């Protein structure tokens, strides 16, 4: 059954909380379907099923459907990439500063958003789809065409079948908030908006953090004292800042391969 990870896979999954985790080795032994087992382990670690109040069987069926809707003939934006970005997101979610900033909704949105963020990617860019008047470009009015498609398809698939609807037991308000965050992180992966997101992150989070550190160091660095964690937490947990951190977190995960993995 899907519920039990086969013994031969355990060896390939055991470093899944490590930066140096080898997604390509897992891809090879799973015949290019590494998402379901890797994601299930990660979602267990972050207790996402408990948060969603959904059964593990529902989650497994959902993961299977998501994995199957990535295109196997796309040599980069396939299910391996979706699993890879989730694994990297999980790594960042475990860092101290991110743990200080995030609550369980942020964690669930980051992991589920990463899993679906390139769903059904056709291997073409937004400008290509717009220029050839592709049906997706027409549907989304040339605005964030692919990103809109990835996240819209994910919610359509999820909500049309109760057997895979991982959100069906959530309260209306919790669902609304989680959905908004998942849509937001997937739309943030559009490279055309890169400098907008990075600029806001630098101004609203990095600059104030740097100022706090400089203040803590004092005049000439003589009266050096540790930076106040309460002050940092107050800054990082403001709703608008959590949203910026979620966006930058998925962006860093999305382009993590050239970062020396
Ligand atoms: Zn991607």
Boltz pocket constraint, residues with backbone or C-beta under 6 A from the ligand:
constraints:
  - pocket:
      binder: B
      contacts: [[A, 77], [A, 81], [A, 85], [A, 117], [A, 118], [A, 189], [A, 254]]
      max_distance: 6.0
